[in-house]
Amino acid sequence: MLAELNVRDIALIKEISVSFGEGLNILTGETGTGKSVIIGSAMLALGGKIRADLIRKGASEGYVEMVFDVTELEKRRRLSELGIELSEGDPLVISRKITPQRSISRINGETVTLQRLRAISSELIDIYGQNEHQSLLSEREHLRILDGFIADEIRELLQETGAAYRAYREALERESSFSMDESERLREAELCEYEINEILEADVRDGEEEELKKRYRKLSGMREVMGSMGRAAELLRRCQTGEAMEEIRSAMHYDEDLKQIYDELSDADGILAGALREMDDYLEGTELDERSLSETEERLELVRRLQQKYGRDAAAIQAYLEKRQERLSMLRDYEESRRLAAEEVKKAREELDSACQRLSDKRKKGAERLCKLVEKEMKDLNFSDVRFGMDMGRREPGPEGFDTAAFMAALNPGEELKPLAEVASGGELSRTMLAIKTVLAQTDDIPTLIFDEIDTGISGRTAQKVSEKLSLISAGHQVICITHLPQIAAMADDHFAISKSESESRNVTTIERLNHEESVRELARLLSGAELTESVYENAREMKALAEELKGKLRGRA
């Protein structure tokens, strides 16, 4: 569940920190206090779009942080599959820093892409933003809702359909390659033959380029080497060590201590003589091989040219060769290959249609169950004589099948089922979405649901029904709801008041958790809208007491 929401320098918010509880969390406040900014900040943290005016005036950056407690073992396992490792008791922290130039999203301190952020956050929270009921006007959303309802039943079918669609598209691409005329076929075949022969004749070996470079470097420097070796040998010959030894030998008649110097010079003379013999042997055995140099240079240029044309090394060149040989074989037997490709497309399309049909059959059965449940929930939400259904259509197959889906409703007696967009007002759409969310909440495992002004366009008995529905949902989920209706606010397990005050000559939004008496006072404000009399307070206390009693009955039943 969402344990904390921390916001800094976003719109009217200078800095707030709120800790939510389990069950039904209600946020109320006067119009214009910034209630929706708080929910908007949460949406922002989860990857929502950034507007230029989001950062609080005078601040260099904005910051939103959401701290989640993930207690369910299965949920931690699912997050682990997404690359988030959590031990028992570890929080999951999502944050987003916003500057005028860019934004940075992090999960537990690690920078993540928005795509990954949304994938992970979708396991934790579902936000029903203000005016989101308008999404019910999009039939694409209807199919998404249906698939969410039967997600476990169609998961493998969706994978099969996606794989079949990809195979079909690949088959179409292969077939499209057979669109050339005879002259084009002959030209390409000739090119293939040329490239194949060039590669086969060259016969480039693994590591050959390095070997050639070393050999070329040695051959191209041979003149310099031989010149240096000749000069070095001449210098050694000038060393008159023998004459020096004779001079020292003569001196030894007078001083025998000179024998050590004589012996050392004798050793040096032997070493120099050996080195000189090796140098002479090297010079005699080495020739300037201009032909080898030229051949090595030509071979090196050939290898490099082939690598530029066909691949960076021998393995890549071989892979290219095999592809060209396969292509040449196809070109030589073009008509037969074209026929086989057409058969492959036909077979792939049949497999795709079959997969789509299996998926569609499962969806149709799921749609019947979903619509019956939604219809029941709508009746609970004061739609007195409602009928709810889904019109399943068909389109060209795609990776998610060939189905189209459109919610249909009849909201008054004697009416025919019509597209929801044609028969429902804004308030009715809002209640319909709540009915759908109620049904989905019974099957999904998303811990936290946020509703921003779900009470749009309703009042009286209908508002009471909506409050009961939210209370029922909150028996199995954490629910955070912004409302302006006392019937809904009275059902709060935790009640928060949002207000706007002046600080440093500027308006600032603040949020405060209310105790029981403070909650009653806020209910009285919602009830009265004007002067708060004692009778208004009594009505608020009675409403709160009745709500507590009703919650116990509803959740006991749930």
C-alpha positions in Angstrom: 0.0 0.0 0.0 1.0 3.7 -0.3 2.5 4.6 3.1 3.7 8.1 2.4 3.4 10.9 -0.2 6.0 13.7 0.0 5.7 16.7 -2.3 7.9 19.7 -2.6 7.6 22.8 -4.7 4.8 21.6 -7.0 2.2 24.2 -8.0 0.7 25.6 -4.8 2.5 23.0 -2.6 5.6 24.3 -0.9 6.2 21.1 1.1 3.8 18.5 2.4 4.2 15.0 3.8 1.2 12.7 4.4 1.0 9.2 5.8 -1.9 7.2 4.5 -3.6 4.3 6.3 -5.2 1.1 5.2 -8.9 1.1 4.2 -10.6 4.3 3.0 -8.6 7.5 3.1 -10.7 10.6 2.3 -9.4 14.0 1.3 -11.7 17.0 1.5 -11.3 20.8 1.3 -12.7 24.0 -0.1 -12.8 24.5 -3.9 -9.4 25.8 -5.1 -7.3 24.6 -2.1 -5.3 22.2 -4.3 -6.9 18.9 -3.7 -6.4 17.6 -7.2 -2.8 18.9 -7.1 -2.0 16.3 -4.5 -3.4 13.5 -6.7 -1.7 15.1 -9.7 1.6 15.0 -7.9 1.1 11.3 -7.4 0.4 10.8 -11.0 3.5 12.9 -11.8 5.7 10.6 -9.7 4.3 7.6 -11.6 5.4 9.0 -15.0 2.6 11.5 -15.8 3.2 14.3 -18.3 5.1 17.4 -17.1 3.7 21.0 -17.8 5.9 24.0 -17.8 4.1 25.6 -14.9 4.3 22.6 -12.5 7.3 23.9 -10.6 6.3 26.3 -7.9 7.2 29.9 -8.8 10.5 30.9 -7.4 11.7 27.2 -7.0 14.5 25.7 -9.1 13.0 22.2 -9.1 10.0 20.2 -7.9 10.1 16.8 -6.2 7.6 14.1 -5.5 8.2 10.9 -3.5 5.9 7.9 -2.9 6.8 5.3 -0.3 5.1 1.9 -0.6 4.9 -1.0 1.9 4.9 -4.2 -0.1 3.8 -7.0 2.4 2.5 -9.6 0.0 5.0 -12.3 -0.9 3.5 -12.8 -4.4 3.7 -9.1 -5.1 7.4 -9.0 -4.1 7.9 -12.0 -6.5 6.3 -10.1 -9.4 8.4 -7.0 -8.6 11.5 -9.3 -8.6 10.6 -10.3 -12.1 10.7 -6.6 -13.0 14.1 -6.2 -11.5 13.1 -4.9 -8.0 14.4 -7.0 -5.2 12.7 -6.4 -1.8 13.1 -8.3 1.4 10.3 -8.5 4.0 9.9 -5.1 5.6 11.8 -3.2 2.8 10.0 -0.1 1.5 9.8 0.7 -2.2 10.5 4.3 -2.9 9.5 6.0 -6.2 10.7 9.6 -6.7 10.8 12.1 -9.5 12.8 15.3 -9.6 11.6 17.9 -12.1 13.6 20.8 -13.4 12.8 23.2 -16.3 15.0 21.2 -18.6 14.3 17.6 -17.6 13.0 15.1 -15.1 14.7 12.2 -13.3 12.8 9.2 -12.0 14.2 6.8 -9.5 13.1 3.6 -7.7 15.0 2.9 -4.5 17.7 5.3 -5.6 18.2 3.7 -9.1 17.5 5.9 -12.1 14.8 4.3 -14.3 13.1 5.0 -17.6 9.5 6.1 -17.6 8.6 2.9 -19.4 10.1 0.8 -16.6 8.6 3.1 -14.0 5.1 2.7 -15.3 5.5 -1.1 -15.6 6.6 -1.4 -11.9 4.1 1.2 -10.6 1.2 -0.6 -12.3 1.7 -3.4 -9.9 1.3 -1.1 -6.9 -1.3 1.6 -7.7 -4.2 2.5 -10.0 -5.2 6.2 -10.2 -8.6 7.1 -11.4 -8.0 10.8 -12.2 -10.5 13.6 -12.5 -12.6 13.2 -15.7 -11.1 9.8 -16.4 -14.6 8.5 -16.8 -14.3 10.1 -20.2 -12.1 7.2 -21.1 -15.2 5.1 -21.3 -16.0 7.0 -24.5 -13.1 5.2 -26.1 -13.9 1.6 -27.3 -10.2 0.8 -27.2 -10.4 1.3 -23.4 -13.4 -1.1 -23.3 -11.3 -4.0 -24.7 -8.5 -3.2 -22.2 -11.0 -3.3 -19.3 -12.3 -6.7 -20.5 -8.8 -8.1 -20.9 -7.9 -6.9 -17.4 -11.0 -8.7 -16.0 -9.9 -12.0 -17.6 -6.2 -11.4 -17.6 -5.2 -14.8 -16.0 -7.5 -16.7 -18.5 -6.1 -15.1 -21.6 -2.4 -14.5 -20.7 -1.2 -17.6 -22.7 -3.7 -16.9 -25.5 -2.4 -13.4 -25.9 1.2 -14.7 -26.1 0.2 -17.3 -28.7 -1.7 -14.6 -30.7 1.3 -12.2 -30.6 3.7 -14.9 -31.7 1.3 -15.9 -34.5 1.0 -12.3 -35.6 4.8 -11.8 -35.7 5.1 -15.1 -37.8 2.5 -13.9 -40.2 4.2 -10.5 -40.6 7.5 -12.2 -41.3 5.9 -14.5 -43.9 4.4 -11.4 -45.6 7.8 -9.7 -45.7 9.3 -12.8 -47.2 6.6 -13.0 -49.8 7.0 -9.4 -50.7 10.6 -10.0 -51.6 9.3 -12.0 -54.7 8.0 -8.9 -56.4 10.9 -8.4 -58.8 10.7 -8.9 -62.6 13.0 -11.3 -64.6 15.6 -8.6 -65.4 15.9 -7.7 -61.7 16.1 -11.3 -60.7 19.0 -11.9 -63.2 20.9 -8.8 -62.0 20.6 -9.8 -58.4 21.6 -13.4 -59.2 24.7 -12.1 -61.0 25.6 -9.9 -58.1 25.2 -12.8 -55.7 27.5 -15.0 -57.8 30.1 -12.3 -58.0 30.1 -11.8 -54.2 30.1 -15.5 -53.5 33.1 -16.1 -55.8 35.0 -13.2 -54.4 34.6 -14.5 -50.9 35.4 -18.1 -51.8 38.5 -17.1 -53.8 39.8 -14.9 -51.0 39.4 -17.6 -48.4 40.0 -15.2 -45.4 41.2 -17.0 -42.3 40.5 -16.2 -38.7 43.1 -13.8 -37.4 44.7 -13.4 -40.8 44.6 -9.6 -40.8 46.7 -9.4 -37.6 49.2 -11.9 -39.0 49.5 -9.9 -42.3 49.9 -6.6 -40.4 52.8 -8.1 -38.4 54.4 -9.5 -41.5 54.0 -6.3 -43.5 55.5 -4.3 -40.6 58.5 -6.5 -40.5 59.1 -6.6 -44.3 58.5 -2.9 -44.8 61.1 -2.1 -42.2 63.7 -4.6 -43.4 65.9 -1.9 -45.2 66.2 0.1 -42.0 66.9 -3.1 -40.0 69.7 -4.3 -42.3 71.3 -0.8 -42.4 71.3 -0.6 -38.6 72.7 -4.1 -38.2 75.5 -3.4 -40.7 76.5 -0.2 -39.0 76.4 -2.0 -35.6 78.7 -4.8 -36.9 81.2 -2.3 -38.2 81.3 -0.5 -34.9 82.0 -3.8 -33.1 84.8 -4.6 -35.5 86.5 -1.3 -34.6 86.6 -2.4 -30.9 90.4 -3.3 -30.6 89.9 -5.5 -27.5 92.7 -7.9 -28.6 95.4 -5.2 -28.7 94.1 -3.9 -25.3 94.6 -7.4 -23.9 98.2 -7.6 -25.2 99.0 -4.3 -23.5 97.6 -5.6 -20.2 99.4 -8.9 -20.6 102.7 -7.0 -20.9 101.9 -5.0 -17.8 101.2 -8.2 -15.8 105.0 -9.0 -15.8 105.2 -6.2 -13.3 101.9 -6.4 -11.5 100.1 -9.7 -11.2 97.0 -8.0 -9.7 96.1 -6.9 -13.3 95.1 -10.5 -14.1 91.5 -9.9 -13.0 91.1 -7.0 -15.4 92.7 -9.1 -18.1 90.2 -11.9 -17.5 87.2 -9.6 -17.5 88.4 -8.0 -20.8 88.9 -11.6 -22.2 85.3 -12.5 -21.3 84.0 -9.3 -22.9 86.1 -10.0 -26.1 84.4 -13.5 -26.3 80.9 -12.0 -25.9 81.5 -9.3 -28.5 83.0 -11.9 -30.9 79.9 -14.1 -30.5 77.5 -11.2 -31.1 79.5 -10.2 -34.2 79.2 -13.7 -35.6 75.4 -13.7 -35.0 75.1 -10.3 -36.7 77.1 -11.5 -39.7 74.9 -14.6 -39.9 71.8 -12.4 -39.8 73.1 -10.1 -42.5 74.1 -13.0 -44.8 70.8 -14.9 -44.3 68.5 -12.0 -44.8 67.5 -10.6 -48.2 65.3 -7.7 -49.1 62.3 -9.6 -50.5 60.4 -6.9 -52.5 58.2 -9.6 -53.9 57.1 -10.9 -50.5 56.5 -7.3 -49.4 54.3 -6.6 -52.4 52.3 -9.8 -52.0 51.8 -9.2 -48.3 50.6 -5.6 -48.9 48.2 -6.8 -51.7 46.8 -9.6 -49.5 46.3 -7.2 -46.5 44.5 -4.7 -48.7 42.2 -7.5 -50.0 41.4 -8.8 -46.6 40.5 -5.2 -45.4 38.4 -4.6 -48.5 36.4 -7.8 -47.9 35.9 -6.9 -44.3 34.6 -3.5 -45.2 32.2 -5.0 -47.7 31.0 -8.2 -46.0 31.9 -8.2 -42.3 34.4 -7.2 -39.6 36.1 -10.6 -39.4 36.2 -14.0 -41.0 33.2 -15.3 -39.1 31.1 -12.3 -40.2 32.2 -12.8 -43.8 31.3 -16.5 -43.6 27.8 -15.6 -42.3 27.4 -13.2 -45.2 28.5 -15.8 -47.6 25.9 -18.3 -46.3 23.1 -15.7 -46.7 24.1 -14.9 -50.2 24.3 -18.6 -51.1 20.8 -19.1 -49.7 19.6 -16.0 -51.7 21.2 -17.2 -54.9 19.6 -20.6 -54.5 16.2 -18.9 -54.1 16.8 -16.7 -57.1 17.8 -19.7 -59.3 14.5 -21.4 -58.3 12.5 -18.2 -58.1 9.0 -19.4 -59.1 9.1 -22.4 -56.7 10.4 -20.2 -53.9 7.6 -17.7 -54.6 5.0 -20.4 -54.4 6.4 -21.7 -51.1 6.4 -18.2 -49.7 2.8 -17.8 -50.7 1.9 -21.1 -49.0 3.8 -20.0 -45.9 1.7 -16.8 -45.8 -1.5 -18.8 -46.1 -0.5 -21.2 -43.4 0.7 -18.4 -41.1 -2.6 -16.5 -41.6 -4.6 -19.6 -40.8 -2.7 -20.1 -37.6 -3.1 -16.4 -36.7 -6.9 -16.6 -37.4 -7.1 -19.7 -35.3 -5.3 -18.1 -32.4 -7.4 -14.9 -32.7 -10.6 -17.1 -32.7 -9.6 -18.9 -29.5 -8.8 -15.6 -27.9 -12.1 -14.1 -29.1 -14.1 -17.1 -27.8 -12.6 -16.6 -24.3 -13.2 -12.9 -24.5 -16.9 -13.4 -25.3 -17.4 -15.6 -22.4 -15.6 -13.2 -20.2 -17.6 -10.3 -21.5 -20.9 -12.0 -20.5 -19.6 -12.5 -16.9 -18.1 -8.9 -16.7 -21.3 -7.3 -18.0 -23.5 -9.2 -15.5 -21.3 -8.2 -12.6 -21.1 -4.5 -13.8 -24.9 -4.4 -14.3 -25.4 -5.6 -10.7 -22.9 -3.0 -9.4 -24.7 -0.3 -11.4 -28.0 -1.2 -9.8 -26.3 -0.9 -6.4 -25.2 2.6 -7.5 -28.8 3.7 -8.0 -29.3 2.9 -11.7 -32.8 1.7 -11.1 -33.6 -0.1 -14.4 -30.3 -0.6 -16.1 -29.1 -3.2 -18.7 -25.4 -3.4 -19.5 -23.7 -5.4 -22.3 -20.8 -5.5 -24.7 -20.9 -5.5 -28.5 -18.1 -7.7 -29.8 -16.9 -6.8 -33.4 -14.1 -7.8 -35.6 -11.2 -6.0 -37.3 -8.0 -7.0 -39.2 -5.9 -9.2 -36.9 -3.2 -7.7 -34.8 -0.9 -8.8 -32.0 -3.8 -8.7 -29.6 -6.3 -10.4 -31.8 -9.1 -9.3 -34.1 -11.7 -8.3 -31.5 -13.3 -4.9 -31.0 -15.4 -4.3 -28.0 -17.9 -1.6 -27.1 -19.9 -1.3 -23.8 -23.6 -0.9 -24.5 -26.2 0.3 -22.0 -29.9 1.0 -21.6 -30.4 3.3 -18.6 -34.1 3.7 -18.8 -37.0 1.3 -19.1 -38.0 0.3 -22.7 -34.7 1.6 -24.2 -32.6 -0.5 -26.5 -29.0 -1.2 -25.8 -26.9 1.6 -27.3 -23.2 2.6 -27.1 -22.4 4.0 -23.6 -21.2 7.3 -25.1 -24.7 7.9 -26.5 -26.8 7.3 -23.4 -24.7 8.3 -20.4 -24.1 11.8 -18.9 -21.0 12.8 -17.1 -22.3 11.7 -13.7 -23.6 8.4 -15.1 -20.2 7.7 -16.7 -18.5 8.4 -13.4 -20.8 5.9 -11.6 -20.3 3.3 -14.4 -16.6 3.6 -14.1 -16.9 3.0 -10.3 -19.1 0.0 -11.0 -16.4 -1.4 -13.3 -13.6 -0.6 -10.9 -15.6 -2.4 -8.2 -15.8 -5.5 -10.3 -12.1 -5.4 -11.3 -11.1 -4.8 -7.7 -12.5 -8.2 -6.9 -10.1 -9.9 -9.3 -7.0 -7.8 -9.4 -4.2 -7.6 -6.8 -3.4 -3.9 -7.1 -3.0 -2.8 -3.4 -3.9 0.9 -3.8 -6.7 2.6 -5.7 -6.9 6.4 -6.0 -10.2 8.2 -7.0 -10.2 11.9 -7.7 -13.7 13.3 -7.4 -15.6 10.1 -8.2 -18.7 11.9 -7.0 -18.9 14.2 -10.1 -22.5 14.9 -10.9 -24.2 12.9 -8.1 -25.9 13.7 -4.8 -28.4 12.4 -2.3 -29.2 8.7 -2.3 -26.8 8.1 -5.2 -24.0 9.6 -3.2 -24.8 7.3 -0.3 -24.6 4.3 -2.7 -21.2 5.5 -4.0 -19.9 5.8 -0.4 -21.0 2.3 0.4 -19.3 1.0 -2.8 -16.0 2.7 -1.9 -16.2 1.3 1.6 -16.7 -2.2 0.2 -13.7 -1.8 -2.2 -11.6 -0.6 0.7 -12.2 -3.8 2.6 -9.7 -5.5 0.3 -7.7 -2.5 -1.0 -6.3 0.8 0.2 -8.5 3.5 -1.3 -7.6 7.2 -1.4 -10.5 9.4 -2.5 -11.0 13.1 -3.0 -14.6 14.1 -2.5 -16.8 17.1 -1.8 -19.8 15.1 -0.6 -20.4 14.5 3.2 -22.0 11.1 2.5 -18.7 9.8 1.1 -16.5 11.7 3.6 -18.4 10.2 6.6 -17.2 6.7 5.6 -13.5 7.6 6.0 -11.2 5.4 8.0 -8.7 8.2 7.8 -9.9 11.7 7.0 -7.5 14.5 5.7 -8.4 18.1 5.3 -6.7 20.1 2.5 -6.5 23.9 3.0 -4.9 26.9 1.4 -3.2 29.6 3.5 -1.0 32.6 2.8 2.7 32.3 3.5 5.2 35.0 2.5 2.5 36.8 0.5 1.7 33.6 -1.5 -0.9 30.9 -1.3 0.3 27.6 0.0 -1.6 24.2 0.1 -1.4 22.2 3.3 -2.8 18.8 4.4 -3.7 17.7 7.9 -5.0 14.3 9.3 -8.2 14.9 11.3 -9.2 13.2 14.5 -12.8 12.2 15.2 -14.0 15.6 16.3 -12.2 17.4 13.5 -13.7 15.0 11.0 -17.2 15.8 12.4 -16.4 19.5 12.0 -15.3 19.0 8.4 -18.5 17.0 7.7 -20.5 19.9 9.1 -18.8 22.3 6.8 -19.6 20.0 3.8 -23.3 19.7 5.0 -23.8 23.4 5.6 -21.9 25.3 3.1 -22.8 28.4 5.1 -23.1 29.0 8.9 -22.2 26.1 11.1 -25.0 25.8 13.7 -25.3 23.3 16.5 -28.0 21.4 14.5 -25.5 21.1 11.6 -22.9 19.7 14.0 -25.5 17.2 15.4 -26.3 16.1 11.8 -22.6 15.6 11.1 -22.2 13.6 14.3 -25.2 11.4 13.5 -23.9 10.9 9.9 -20.5 9.9 11.2 -22.0 7.4 13.7 -24.3 5.9 11.1 -21.4 5.6 8.7 -19.3 3.7 11.3 -22.2 1.3 11.9 -22.8 0.8 8.2 -19.1 0.2 7.5 -19.1 -2.6 10.1 -22.1 -4.3 8.4 -20.7 -3.9 4.9 -17.3 -5.2 5.6 -18.7 -8.0 7.7 -20.7 -9.0 4.7 -17.7 -8.6 2.4 
